[in-house]
Amino acid sequence: MWYYFTDISPFINNSNSFDEAFYKFLSDCKIDENIIKKQRESNNNKYFRFLIKTDEKNNKIECSDGKFFLKSKFLTNKNFKKSLINYYKPLNIYITGPREIIKGDGSGSGKWIIDLIFTNTNQCV
């Protein structure tokens, strides 16, 4: 079976499949407000870290038209990070990342981290 991976640059590909993949993956990176509230209240947590795997079997986002996009490409996209910031900022959460975990030999690991830092722990969602 052959897979065709589409370039994710919105200037090159303004298709519906790009938007579908973008928002599908973005929604996967949005933590529900109730979970955020629990994290803030339990043990005075000041941050929440989540891991995104982009190894060969976990990197693909399939669209309804059969096109595939790569999560790893979205994680390096400035518009994707802006969208994450726009979601978390009203919740008083600062974002670091996404950043890839680098192996000791300098190569990528296929694992990415996004840290959510609660900027105002006294105010719950």
Residue pairs with C-beta under 8 A, 6 or more apart in sequence:
3 60
3 68
4 67
4 68
5 68
5 69
5 70
6 13
6 15
6 17
6 18
6 67
6 68
6 69
7 13
8 18
8 21
8 22
8 69
8 70
8 73
8 74
8 77
10 18
10 79
15 67
16 65
17 63
17 64
17 65
17 67
17 69
18 69
20 63
20 64
21 61
21 63
21 67
21 69
21 74
22 69
22 74
22 79
22 80
22 83
24 61
24 63
25 61
25 69
25 71
25 74
25 80
26 80
26 83
26 84
26 87
29 50
29 52
29 84
29 114
30 84
30 87
31 48
31 50
31 116
33 91
33 125
34 125
36 48
36 91
36 93
36 116
36 125
37 124
37 125
39 45
39 48
39 118
40 118
40 121
40 124
40 125
41 124
44 121
45 118
45 121
46 117
46 118
46 121
47 115
47 116
47 117
47 118
48 115
48 116
48 118
49 113
49 114
49 115
49 116
50 113
50 114
50 116
51 111
51 112
51 113
52 71
52 75
52 98
52 111
52 112
52 113
52 114
53 59
53 110
53 111
53 112
54 70
54 71
54 72
54 75
54 110
54 111
54 112
55 110
55 111
56 110
58 71
58 110
59 70
59 71
59 72
59 110
60 68
60 69
60 70
60 71
61 68
61 69
61 70
61 71
61 74
62 68
63 69
72 100
72 110
72 112
74 80
75 98
75 100
75 112
76 98
81 95
81 98
84 95
84 114
85 95
88 94
88 95
88 116
91 125
92 118
92 119
92 120
92 123
93 116
93 117
93 118
93 119
94 116
94 117
94 119
95 114
95 115
95 116
95 117
96 114
96 115
96 117
97 112
97 113
97 114
97 115
98 112
98 113
98 114
99 112
99 113
100 108
100 109
100 110
100 111
100 112
101 108
101 109
101 111
101 112
101 113
102 108
102 109
103 109
